[in-house]
Amino acid sequence: FSTTVTNSIATKLPLAGGSLTGNLSITKNNPVITFNDTNNNPDYQVGNVNGVLRFQDITNNATRFQVNTDGHVDFLTNVDFASGIDVTGGLTVTNGELTITHPAARINLTDNNNDSDFRIQVESGEFTIRDTTNSFVSRFTIASDGTTTIANNLNAEAGIDVTGILTVQDASGSDPT
């Protein structure tokens, strides 16, 4: 039987390669396709395992990617998105840490039904919150030496505690005392 089946398949798809036109259906409990590279590792297996579409590194016995039965996708290792990533829903970070690495790392906060919009950025050692709606005006800055600048008025409803020297200047820059 197995020789007959093998010979029958070989006439349609030669053992040394060829083209398959039409559908290929594999029907079995937990069907898989295995990719064994004869001179490199790792080797991989793609399969429907208990209803989960799984991409398995069989050399290292590690699932790299899977589509679960409820439709959500798990990337079980780091993923590099070379051209960016767009998220149209919510973003949840469960390890408590979001890291952005770039010479001008920034987060844009765009309120799609009201103004103003803001950008939080770190560039050249300076942390800045900018009003992107109003010509990217800096509203709050912390320099690398710790100097903090607040543009416009500061309303401190619970008071301000000063433990060092307080210098007060009027708008002209002169000392009002």
N, C-alpha and C positions, 0 to 999 in steps of 0.2 A: 504493500500500500504506500509506504512513505517514498519508495523509489518512483512509483507512478506519479504521485503528487509532485515530487521534486522535478521530475522530467516535464510534467505538464506546465508547471510554473516557469521553468527554464525556457520553454518555447515562447512564452509571452514576455518574459523579462530575463534576459541572459544573466548568468551568474557573474559575468565580468562587467556588468553595468548595462545600461540601456535606459529607455524611457517608458514610463507608465502613463498611459492616457486613460482617463476615467477615474473613478473613485477607488480608494483603497480602504477597506474596512477590516479592522482587527477586532474580533469578538472573542472575549475570554474574560474570566475574572481577573481584574487588575492588569489589563494589557499594557505592555511597554514596548518601546523601540529603543534599542541600545546602539550607541555610537562608540565603537572601539577604534581608537586611533592606534595603529600598529607600531608607531615609533615615537609617540608623544603622550604625555599625561596632562590633565586628567581625561578620563573617559566619561561619557554622559549617558543618561537614560531619561527619556521622556515617556511619561505614562499616566494613565488614569488609575490612580491608586485609591480605592475606596471612594470614588467620586471626586477626588482632588486631582487636578491637572498638575503634575509635579515634574520639575526639571531637577534631576538628581546627579550630583557629581559622584559617580560610583567608585572612583579611585579613592576619594577621601571620605566616602560615606556621608555626604552632606547635601541636604536639600538646599538649592540655591534660589529657587523661585517656585511659587505655587499659586494656583488659582483655587480657592476654597469652594466648597459646595454652596455657600451663600453668596458667592460672586466676588468677595473681597480678595485682594491680591496681597500676598506676603513676599517681600524681598528679604531673604534671610541673611544677606550680607550687604555691604555698602553698595550703593548704586551711584554711578557717575552719569550725570545728565550733561553732555557736552554742549548742548544748544539751549540750555535753560529748562525750567519746569514751570508750567502754568497750573495753578490750583484754583478751580472755580468754586469749590466748597470751602468748608472750614479746614484749618490746619491745626493738628494736635501734635504736640511734642511731648512724649511721655517720659523721656529721661530727664526732663527739667532743664535742658541746655540747648540753646540754639546758637550756633557759631556761624558768623559770616566773615570770610577771609577775603580781603581785597585791599589795595592801597587806599581806596576811598569807599569803605564799607558803609552801606546805607540801607535804611528801611523807609519806604514811602508809605505814609498813612493818608489815604485818599477817602474822604467822606463823600459818597456819591450823591448826596442830596443837600448838603449845606457847605458853606465855606467856613473857615479856612482849612486848607490841607497842609500837612506838615511832613518834613523829612528829618529823620534822626540819622546822623552820620558821624563817622570818625575819620578824620583825614589829617595827615601830618601831625599826629599826636593831639588833635583838638577834637573834643566832643561838642557837637553843635545840634541844636534843634532849630530848623529853618521853617519859615512860613512860605510854602511853595506857591501859594495863591497870590502872594504879594511880593513878587520879584525876588524870591528866595532870601528874604530878610532874616538875619540871625536874630532869634528871640531869646536864646539861652546858650551860653558857651562856657565850657570848662577847658582852660588851656592845660598843656602838659605840666605846667608848674603848679596847677591847682587854682589859679586865678579864675573866678567865676564872674561872668558878665551877664546881666539880665537887661535886655533892651526894654525901654518904656517903663511903666510903673510896676512896682511890686506891691501887691496887696497881701499883707500878712495878717490875717484875721485873728490869729492866736498869739500875736506878738513876735518880736525878734529878740533873741538872746545874743549878746555880743560879749565874747570872753577876751577880746583883744582891744586894740585901739580902733575907735570909730572915727572916720574922716567923713565930714559932710561938706558937699559943695553944691552951690546953686547951679542952675542951668548954664550960666556964663562961665563956670569953672572956678569962680572965686570963692574963697572961704567966707561964709556968711557971719562968722563970729566976730 
